């Protein structure tokens, strides 16, 4: 490994460590932080990562692994369940965007073959940026999230037929020599190039059934995990090498390999092996995109570049907005969907490279459009931030405000934010005991269903200050923060702590890590959603084995009490991995010793005659964290 490679890797990691936390703190998201880091260390600013070719080498490795993981997630059953949304919204977006760009480039003087090729490339959106941003904001399961996934999936799959069609377009176009060494694909006539592309794709697909799966089964019987991982990586790289031999992008090969492996029994094991590298590889890709922006070309023709960037984003935004209307997205969800996918995606780099290789357009055009692609990707997190902070509150909320003002006509001592599986259990329990709560939920489909079931639920985003005020947050006594997304739940809690200090907050925690974050925010009433259920199952198991109901329930109470005490100690050590692991083991041993002592002090815990009723805690017995 060369000194230069190690130095570049060190600079990449240092840039990520510096810029990503700053971007997150400013509310911009990690994607923009990575892109800004790449811009700053790139050859056109600080020049810390060497020449452009080295940057592209880093980017290609990131894209290869990223697309393998995307392909690995394309489970056929999932695709079939969403087939109408995928084929409908995906075909409308891709077709309409391509036609508009075809007309635009034909108007500026390009022949129709080149215009069509560029239109197909520019119709792609960034799967990595869109899905990463949606995950960070907890919006994957929203209407916009599902529609975004459907369109992105259609685009990813469309890359294969697009690559097969491009050589046919090149046959009809006026071609000029590149002056460089021709690849295997370039030496073939257009019809043969298409056959070669389809043959390479077919070879990867067929090998999945007849070669890859039997090979992985053989390796799996050896029972060496590292050998299994190495074999999987070998398959991925072999598919990439096959594509490169015929003159296609290695990234396409890894994407196909991922799709092939997605339908095997080894999919989840491969995901768990590669998942630790996923975040850093995506970050590496984003940094490389930022570093590869050709600012020299931009400065030579700033107005042209700015017009192209704005024009591309505007055309894609309008088409996506119409697509969202056809799929009946609400105004705010449609804005999120349209702005989130208005950039040009990472597959465009693959297509532009292939278009240049086929001599459909000049190198100047492809370099310019690659710069436009990178800038549009950089602009996406900023556009989403502007949408979240300014556009939706000013324009998108007015329609809902009238609806919310009329709907929220109930003011109770309890506000329940989030009526999913966790929140609905609490709501039913309160209602059964004669306590009415003001229930807020931002899933319109769920609200409609719950109203049919007899619940008085109000549609609205509980993190919005105006909705909290309309729900009577300034007069209520308790806020139950039960939103499914930990990030959104924490956002709600932060706003309530700042603006409604009178409210006592009872917070849902998804797991122990989420509980630590809430503790850092000063929340003491924390309810871990799987804890009580797990203990109740353990209690029922003891009863089935012959223990008394009362004694088993008492043992469950003691376990809960000791676990809450351990949570307080572990929270302070969670950033020190070695100390945390040691303390976890120590606390588990201590819990077992204390429970054993309880059984000795209370010998009835071992008796085999039990009370029939489960113990129900009173408010005075609530632990500090739950």
QUIRAQUI-V557086 format. One record per residue. N is the residue number from 1. PSI is psi in degrees with one decimal (* if undefined). OMEGA is omega in radians with two decimals (none if undefined). Layout:
BEGIN
{{N | PSI | OMEGA} {N | PSI | OMEGA}}
END
This chain:
BEGIN
{{1 | 126.5 | -3.01} {2 | 157.9 | 3.08} {3 | -39.0 | -3.12} {4 | -40.4 | 3.14} {5 | -45.2 | 3.13} {6 | -39.1 | -3.14} {7 | -44.6 | 3.12} {8 | -42.1 | 3.13} {9 | -41.6 | 3.13} {10 | -41.8 | -3.13} {11 | -42.3 | 3.12} {12 | -48.2 | -3.11} {13 | -40.3 | 3.13} {14 | -41.0 | 3.12} {15 | -41.0 | 3.12} {16 | -42.9 | -3.12} {17 | -33.5 | -3.11} {18 | -49.4 | -2.94} {19 | -34.4 | -3.08} {20 | -47.0 | 3.09} {21 | -36.4 | 3.12} {22 | -46.3 | 3.13} {23 | -41.7 | 3.11} {24 | -42.3 | -3.13} {25 | -33.8 | 3.12} {26 | 2.0 | 3.11} {27 | 19.1 | -3.08} {28 | -18.5 | -3.09} {29 | 159.3 | -3.05} {30 | -30.2 | -3.09} {31 | -47.5 | 3.13} {32 | -35.4 | 3.09} {33 | -44.6 | 3.10} {34 | -43.5 | -3.13} {35 | -43.6 | 3.11} {36 | -37.3 | 3.10} {37 | -43.5 | 3.12} {38 | -40.6 | 3.12} {39 | -43.7 | -3.06} {40 | -39.6 | -3.09} {41 | -4.2 | -3.08} {42 | 171.9 | -3.05} {43 | -12.3 | -3.08} {44 | 0.6 | 3.04} {45 | -94.6 | -3.12} {46 | -22.0 | 3.11} {47 | 37.6 | -3.06} {48 | -14.9 | -3.04} {49 | 21.5 | 3.02} {50 | -153.9 | -3.03} {51 | 166.6 | -3.07} {52 | -35.7 | -3.11} {53 | -36.7 | 3.11} {54 | -36.3 | 3.09} {55 | -45.0 | 3.13} {56 | -35.7 | 3.11} {57 | -44.4 | 3.07} {58 | -46.1 | -3.08} {59 | -41.2 | -3.10} {60 | -40.5 | 3.12} {61 | -40.9 | 3.10} {62 | -43.2 | -3.14} {63 | -42.5 | -3.13} {64 | -50.4 | -3.11} {65 | -37.0 | 3.14} {66 | -45.2 | -3.10} {67 | -28.7 | 3.03} {68 | -44.2 | -3.14} {69 | -38.0 | 3.09} {70 | -45.1 | 3.10} {71 | -35.6 | -3.12} {72 | -23.3 | -3.13} {73 | -6.5 | -3.09} {74 | 70.5 | 3.14} {75 | 128.9 | -3.09} {76 | -39.3 | -3.12} {77 | -40.5 | 3.12} {78 | -41.7 | 3.13} {79 | -44.9 | -3.10} {80 | -37.0 | 3.12} {81 | -27.2 | -3.12} {82 | 18.2 | -2.95} {83 | -38.1 | -3.12} {84 | -45.1 | 3.13} {85 | -41.4 | -3.11} {86 | -51.7 | -3.08} {87 | -37.6 | -3.11} {88 | -64.0 | -3.08} {89 | -37.5 | -3.12} {90 | -44.4 | -3.12} {91 | -39.7 | 3.12} {92 | -47.5 | -3.10} {93 | -48.9 | -3.07} {94 | -44.3 | -3.11} {95 | -48.2 | -3.10} {96 | -41.8 | -3.14} {97 | -44.2 | -3.14} {98 | -43.5 | -3.13} {99 | -40.3 | 3.13} {100 | -43.4 | 3.12} {101 | -34.6 | 3.07} {102 | -46.8 | 3.13} {103 | -40.0 | -3.11} {104 | -49.3 | -3.09} {105 | -32.2 | 3.06} {106 | -34.7 | -3.14} {107 | -27.8 | -3.13} {108 | 5.7 | 2.98} {109 | -1.5 | 3.10} {110 | 147.1 | 3.06} {111 | 157.5 | -2.96} {112 | -31.0 | 3.14} {113 | -46.1 | 3.12} {114 | -41.0 | -3.14} {115 | -41.6 | 3.12} {116 | -41.8 | 3.14} {117 | -45.5 | 3.12} {118 | -37.1 | 3.10} {119 | -41.1 | 3.10} {120 | -40.6 | -3.13} {121 | -44.3 | -3.10} {122 | -17.1 | 3.12} {123 | -15.9 | 3.13} {124 | 144.0 | 3.03} {125 | 164.3 | -3.05} {126 | 106.8 | 3.08} {127 | -41.9 | -3.09} {128 | -50.2 | -3.09} {129 | -46.3 | -3.07} {130 | -50.6 | -3.09} {131 | -38.3 | 3.11} {132 | -42.8 | 3.14} {133 | -42.2 | 3.12} {134 | -39.7 | 3.12} {135 | -44.4 | -3.12} {136 | -35.1 | -3.12} {137 | 0.8 | 3.13} {138 | 34.1 | -3.02} {139 | 12.4 | -3.07} {140 | -36.4 | -3.06} {141 | 4.8 | 3.09} {142 | 173.1 | 3.09} {143 | -45.6 | -3.14} {144 | -38.9 | 3.14} {145 | -45.4 | -3.14} {146 | -40.8 | 3.14} {147 | -38.1 | 3.10} {148 | -44.7 | 3.14} {149 | -40.4 | -3.12} {150 | -46.6 | -3.13} {151 | -43.7 | -3.13} {152 | -39.0 | 3.13} {153 | -42.6 | 3.10} {154 | -42.3 | 3.12} {155 | -46.4 | -3.11} {156 | -42.6 | -3.14} {157 | -33.2 | -3.11} {158 | -19.3 | -3.11} {159 | -36.8 | -3.10} {160 | -53.3 | 3.09} {161 | -30.5 | 3.11} {162 | -44.7 | 3.12} {163 | -30.3 | 3.10} {164 | -31.2 | -3.10} {165 | -33.2 | -3.05} {166 | -42.4 | 3.10} {167 | -31.8 | 3.09} {168 | -36.2 | 3.07} {169 | -37.3 | -3.13} {170 | -31.1 | 3.13} {171 | -37.9 | -3.10} {172 | -16.1 | -3.08} {173 | 163.2 | 3.05} {174 | 120.9 | -3.06} {175 | 148.5 | 3.04} {176 | 152.2 | -3.12} {177 | 149.9 | 3.13} {178 | -21.7 | -3.11} {179 | -5.0 | -3.12} {180 | -174.3 | -3.14} {181 | 126.5 | -3.09} {182 | 143.5 | 3.07} {183 | 173.9 | 3.11} {184 | -42.0 | -3.11} {185 | -40.2 | -3.11} {186 | -26.9 | -3.10} {187 | -8.4 | -3.12} {188 | 152.9 | 2.99} {189 | 166.0 | -3.03} {190 | -46.7 | -3.12} {191 | -36.6 | 3.13} {192 | -31.8 | 3.08} {193 | -42.5 | 3.10} {194 | -43.6 | 3.11} {195 | -39.0 | 3.13} {196 | -41.9 | 3.11} {197 | -48.9 | -3.12} {198 | -35.5 | 3.12} {199 | -41.0 | 3.12} {200 | -42.9 | 3.11} {201 | -44.1 | 3.13} {202 | -36.7 | 3.13} {203 | -42.3 | 3.11} {204 | -42.6 | -3.12} {205 | -47.0 | -3.13} {206 | -35.3 | -3.14} {207 | -24.5 | 3.11} {208 | -42.4 | -3.09} {209 | -39.0 | -2.98} {210 | -14.0 | -3.10} {211 | -53.7 | -2.99} {212 | -51.5 | -3.08} {213 | -47.7 | 3.07} {214 | -36.7 | 3.12} {215 | -44.3 | 3.13} {216 | -34.7 | 3.09} {217 | -39.9 | 3.10} {218 | -45.9 | 3.13} {219 | -37.9 | -3.13} {220 | -32.2 | 3.14} {221 | -18.7 | 3.12} {222 | -22.7 | 3.07} {223 | 36.6 | 3.01} {224 | 110.2 | -3.04} {225 | -41.3 | -3.11} {226 | -32.1 | 3.10} {227 | -36.3 | 3.10} {228 | -44.9 | 3.12} {229 | -43.3 | 3.13} {230 | -37.7 | 3.13} {231 | -40.4 | 3.11} {232 | -43.5 | 3.12} {233 | -35.6 | 3.09} {234 | -42.5 | 3.13} {235 | -42.9 | 3.14} {236 | -49.3 | -3.11} {237 | -31.5 | 3.10} {238 | -41.3 | 3.10} {239 | -40.4 | 3.11} {240 | -42.0 | -3.12} {241 | -38.0 | 3.10} {242 | -44.1 | 3.12} {243 | -39.4 | -3.12} {244 | -33.5 | 3.13} {245 | -38.5 | -3.12} {246 | 4.4 | 3.05} {247 | 16.6 | 3.10} {248 | 173.2 | -3.12} {249 | 133.2 | 3.04} {250 | -29.7 | -3.14} {251 | -36.0 | 3.10} {252 | -40.1 | 3.12} {253 | -43.8 | -3.14} {254 | -35.8 | 3.08} {255 | -45.8 | 3.12} {256 | -40.0 | 3.10} {257 | -40.4 | 3.10} {258 | -41.5 | 3.12} {259 | -41.2 | 3.13} {260 | -45.1 | -3.10} {261 | -17.1 | -3.12} {262 | -23.5 | -3.08} {263 | 20.2 | 3.13} {264 | 167.7 | 3.13} {265 | -6.2 | -3.10} {266 | 3.9 | -3.06} {267 | -50.7 | -3.06} {268 | -34.4 | 3.10} {269 | -39.5 | 3.09} {270 | -41.4 | 3.12} {271 | -42.8 | -3.12} {272 | -31.8 | 3.12} {273 | -38.3 | -3.02} {274 | -19.0 | -3.08} {275 | -41.3 | 3.14} {276 | -25.5 | -3.12} {277 | -10.4 | -3.00} {278 | -48.6 | -3.09} {279 | -45.9 | -3.09} {280 | -34.2 | 3.12} {281 | -38.2 | 3.05} {282 | -41.8 | 3.09} {283 | -40.0 | 3.11} {284 | -40.9 | 3.11} {285 | -45.8 | -3.13} {286 | -41.0 | 3.09} {287 | -41.9 | -3.13} {288 | -38.1 | 3.10} {289 | -46.9 | 3.12} {290 | -40.3 | -3.10} {291 | -21.3 | -3.07} {292 | -2.3 | 3.12} {293 | 123.4 | -3.09} {294 | 86.9 | -3.11} {295 | -23.2 | 3.08} {296 | -45.1 | 3.11} {297 | -38.7 | 3.14} {298 | -42.3 | -3.13} {299 | -28.8 | 3.08} {300 | -38.4 | -3.13} {301 | 67.0 | -3.04} {302 | -40.3 | -3.11} {303 | -41.5 | 3.11} {304 | -45.6 | -3.14} {305 | -45.1 | -3.14} {306 | -40.1 | 3.12} {307 | -40.4 | 3.12} {308 | -44.9 | -3.14} {309 | -50.3 | -3.12} {310 | -40.1 | 3.14} {311 | -44.5 | 3.14} {312 | -48.6 | -3.13} {313 | -41.1 | -3.12} {314 | -44.9 | -3.14} {315 | -46.1 | -3.13} {316 | -37.3 | 3.14} {317 | -45.3 | -3.12} {318 | -44.8 | 3.13} {319 | -43.8 | 3.13} {320 | -36.5 | 3.12} {321 | -42.4 | 3.10} {322 | -38.5 | 3.09} {323 | -42.0 | 3.10} {324 | -36.5 | 3.10} {325 | -39.5 | 3.12} {326 | -32.9 | 3.11} {327 | 7.6 | 3.02} {328 | 40.9 | 3.02} {329 | 145.3 | 3.03} {330 | 167.3 | -3.02} {331 | -49.6 | -3.10} {332 | -36.6 | 3.11} {333 | -36.1 | 3.12} {334 | -38.2 | 3.07} {335 | -45.1 | 3.13} {336 | -44.4 | 3.13} {337 | -46.5 | -3.05} {338 | -44.0 | 3.13} {339 | -33.5 | -3.12} {340 | -26.6 | -3.10} {341 | 11.3 | -3.06} {342 | -9.6 | 3.12} {343 | 171.2 | 3.01} {344 | 142.0 | -2.95} {345 | 178.0 | -3.08} {346 | -27.7 | 3.10} {347 | -21.5 | 3.10} {348 | -34.5 | 3.07} {349 | -42.1 | 3.11} {350 | -46.3 | -3.08} {351 | -40.7 | 3.11} {352 | -40.5 | 3.13} {353 | -41.1 | 3.14} {354 | -38.5 | 3.11} {355 | -42.2 | 3.12} {356 | -38.9 | 3.14} {357 | -33.8 | 3.13} {358 | 0.4 | 3.12} {359 | 31.8 | 3.08} {360 | -35.2 | 3.09} {361 | 170.2 | -3.10} {362 | 162.9 | 3.10} {363 | -33.2 | 3.14} {364 | -42.0 | 3.11} {365 | -48.1 | -3.10} {366 | -39.5 | 3.09} {367 | -43.1 | 3.14} {368 | -45.3 | -3.10} {369 | -27.6 | 3.02} {370 | -39.4 | 3.05} {371 | -42.1 | 3.09} {372 | -41.6 | 3.11} {373 | -49.0 | -3.12} {374 | -41.0 | -3.14} {375 | -40.0 | 3.13} {376 | -36.2 | 3.09} {377 | -38.7 | 3.11} {378 | -34.3 | -3.09} {379 | -22.9 | -3.02} {380 | -50.5 | 3.11} {381 | -34.5 | 3.11} {382 | -41.8 | 3.11} {383 | -40.6 | 3.11} {384 | -36.0 | 3.11} {385 | -44.1 | 3.10} {386 | -39.5 | 3.11} {387 | -44.6 | -3.09} {388 | -39.5 | -3.04} {389 | -34.2 | -2.95} {390 | -47.0 | -2.98} {391 | -53.4 | -3.10} {392 | -46.7 | 3.11} {393 | -32.2 | -3.06} {394 | -40.3 | -3.02} {395 | -38.0 | -3.02} {396 | -20.4 | -3.01} {397 | -22.4 | -3.03} {398 | -40.0 | -3.13} {399 | -37.7 | -3.09} {400 | -28.7 | -3.05} {401 | -43.5 | 3.13} {402 | -42.4 | 3.12} {403 | -44.8 | -3.11} {404 | -39.5 | -3.11} {405 | -38.3 | 3.13} {406 | -33.4 | -3.02} {407 | -42.2 | -3.06} {408 | 84.3 | 3.14} {409 | 16.1 | -3.11} {410 | 125.6 | 3.11} {411 | 113.9 | -3.08} {412 | 167.8 | 3.11} {413 | -15.3 | -3.06} {414 | 128.0 | 3.00} {415 | 124.4 | -3.13} {416 | 111.0 | -3.11} {417 | 113.9 | -3.12} {418 | 111.8 | -3.08} {419 | 43.9 | 3.02} {420 | -158.3 | -3.11} {421 | -40.7 | -3.13} {422 | -50.8 | -3.09} {423 | -36.9 | -3.11} {424 | -33.1 | 3.07} {425 | -44.6 | 3.11} {426 | -44.6 | -3.13} {427 | -42.4 | 3.12} {428 | -39.5 | -3.14} {429 | -44.3 | 3.13} {430 | -45.1 | -3.11} {431 | -37.3 | 3.11} {432 | -23.4 | 3.13} {433 | 18.8 | 3.03} {434 | 14.8 | 3.14} {435 | 120.9 | 3.12} {436 | 139.2 | -3.13} {437 | 151.5 | 3.01} {438 | 109.8 | -2.98} {439 | 129.0 | 3.13} {440 | 137.0 | 3.07} {441 | 141.8 | -3.07} {442 | 14.5 | 3.03} {443 | 104.6 | -3.03} {444 | -36.6 | 3.12} {445 | -43.3 | 3.14} {446 | -39.4 | 3.12} {447 | -45.5 | -3.14} {448 | -41.8 | -3.14} {449 | -43.9 | -3.10} {450 | -34.0 | 3.10} {451 | -37.5 | 3.09} {452 | -27.7 | -3.14} {453 | 0.6 | 3.05} {454 | 3.9 | 3.13} {455 | 142.4 | 3.05} {456 | 93.8 | -3.07} {457 | 138.8 | -3.12} {458 | 129.4 | 3.10} {459 | 128.5 | 3.12} {460 | 156.2 | 3.12} {461 | 110.1 | -3.06} {462 | -15.3 | 3.12} {463 | -9.3 | 3.10} {464 | 132.2 | -3.05} {465 | -40.6 | -3.09} {466 | -34.7 | 3.14} {467 | -39.0 | 3.06} {468 | -41.8 | 3.11} {469 | -41.1 | 3.12} {470 | -28.9 | 3.13} {471 | -1.9 | 3.10} {472 | 33.9 | -3.11} {473 | -26.5 | -3.14} {474 | -12.9 | -3.13} {475 | -17.1 | -3.10} {476 | 166.9 | -3.13} {477 | -32.5 | -3.01} {478 | 136.6 | 2.94} {479 | 123.9 | 3.04} {480 | 107.1 | -3.12} {481 | 98.3 | -3.03} {482 | 27.8 | -3.13} {483 | 141.1 | -3.04} {484 | -35.8 | -3.13} {485 | 121.1 | 3.11} {486 | -38.5 | -3.11} {487 | -44.4 | 3.13} {488 | -38.1 | 3.11} {489 | -43.8 | 3.13} {490 | -35.5 | 3.08} {491 | -43.6 | 3.09} {492 | -46.9 | -3.10} {493 | -42.1 | -3.13} {494 | -42.0 | -3.14} {495 | -40.8 | -3.13} {496 | -41.7 | 3.10} {497 | -37.3 | -3.07} {498 | -39.1 | -2.98} {499 | -23.8 | -3.11} {500 | 67.8 | -3.09} {501 | -13.4 | 3.13} {502 | -20.5 | -3.07} {503 | 130.9 | 2.96} {504 | 129.2 | -3.04} {505 | 123.0 | 2.98} {506 | 114.8 | -2.93} {507 | 133.7 | 3.00} {508 | 136.9 | 3.03} {509 | 133.0 | -3.11} {510 | -34.4 | -3.11} {511 | -172.1 | -3.10} {512 | -39.6 | -3.13} {513 | -43.3 | 3.08} {514 | -38.3 | 3.11} {515 | -39.9 | 3.11} {516 | -42.6 | -3.14} {517 | -42.2 | 3.12} {518 | -36.4 | 3.09} {519 | -38.7 | 3.08} {520 | -28.0 | 3.14} {521 | -0.3 | 3.11} {522 | 12.0 | 3.12} {523 | 129.4 | 3.14} {524 | -24.2 | -3.13} {525 | 87.6 | -3.06} {526 | 134.2 | -3.06} {527 | 104.2 | -3.13} {528 | 123.5 | -2.90} {529 | -25.1 | -3.11} {530 | -7.2 | -3.00} {531 | -55.5 | -3.08} {532 | -39.7 | -3.14} {533 | -41.1 | 3.13} {534 | -43.0 | -3.14} {535 | -40.7 | 3.13} {536 | -38.6 | 3.09} {537 | -41.1 | 3.10} {538 | -39.8 | 3.09} {539 | -46.5 | 3.13} {540 | -34.5 | 3.10} {541 | -43.9 | 3.11} {542 | -40.8 | -3.14} {543 | -42.0 | 3.12} {544 | -32.4 | 3.13} {545 | -4.2 | 3.05} {546 | 1.7 | 3.11} {547 | 157.1 | 3.06} {548 | 143.8 | 3.14} {549 | -45.6 | -3.10} {550 | -44.7 | -3.08} {551 | -38.6 | 3.11} {552 | -39.6 | 3.12} {553 | -38.7 | 3.09} {554 | -40.0 | 3.09} {555 | -38.6 | 3.08} {556 | -40.1 | 3.09} {557 | -44.8 | -3.12} {558 | -41.0 | 3.11} {559 | -42.9 | 3.14} {560 | -43.4 | -3.13} {561 | -44.8 | -3.14} {562 | -35.4 | -3.14} {563 | -35.9 | 3.10} {564 | -38.6 | 3.10} {565 | -39.6 | 3.11} {566 | -34.5 | -3.14} {567 | -40.5 | -3.13} {568 | -39.9 | -3.12} {569 | -40.7 | -3.07} {570 | -28.3 | -3.11} {571 | -37.0 | -3.10} {572 | -15.9 | -3.05} {573 | 1.1 | -2.95} {574 | -19.6 | -3.14} {575 | -10.7 | 3.07} {576 | 98.5 | -2.96} {577 | -45.7 | -3.10} {578 | -48.4 | -3.13} {579 | -35.6 | -3.12} {580 | -48.1 | -3.13} {581 | -43.2 | 3.14} {582 | -43.8 | -3.10} {583 | -35.6 | 3.08} {584 | -48.1 | 3.13} {585 | -41.9 | 3.14} {586 | -43.9 | -3.12} {587 | -37.8 | 3.11} {588 | -42.8 | 3.10} {589 | -40.4 | 3.14} {590 | -41.2 | 3.10} {591 | -43.7 | 3.14} {592 | -40.1 | 3.12} {593 | -42.5 | -3.13} {594 | -40.8 | 3.12} {595 | -36.0 | 3.08} {596 | -39.5 | 3.10} {597 | -41.1 | 3.10} {598 | -39.4 | -3.14} {599 | -34.3 | 3.12} {600 | -40.8 | -3.13} {601 | -35.4 | -3.14} {602 | 81.9 | -3.06} {603 | -16.2 | 3.12} {604 | -15.5 | 3.10} {605 | -21.9 | 3.14} {606 | -4.5 | 3.14} {607 | 162.8 | -3.06} {608 | 39.1 | 3.00} {609 | 122.7 | -2.92} {610 | 149.4 | 3.01} {611 | 150.7 | -3.04} {612 | -20.5 | -3.03} {613 | 139.9 | 3.04} {614 | 148.0 | 3.11} {615 | 134.9 | 3.08} {616 | 124.3 | -3.08} {617 | 148.0 | 3.01} {618 | 161.8 | -3.10} {619 | -31.7 | -3.12} {620 | -20.6 | -3.09} {621 | 4.3 | -3.13} {622 | 131.6 | 3.06} {623 | 164.5 | -3.14} {624 | -26.4 | 3.11} {625 | 144.4 | -3.01} {626 | * | none}}
END
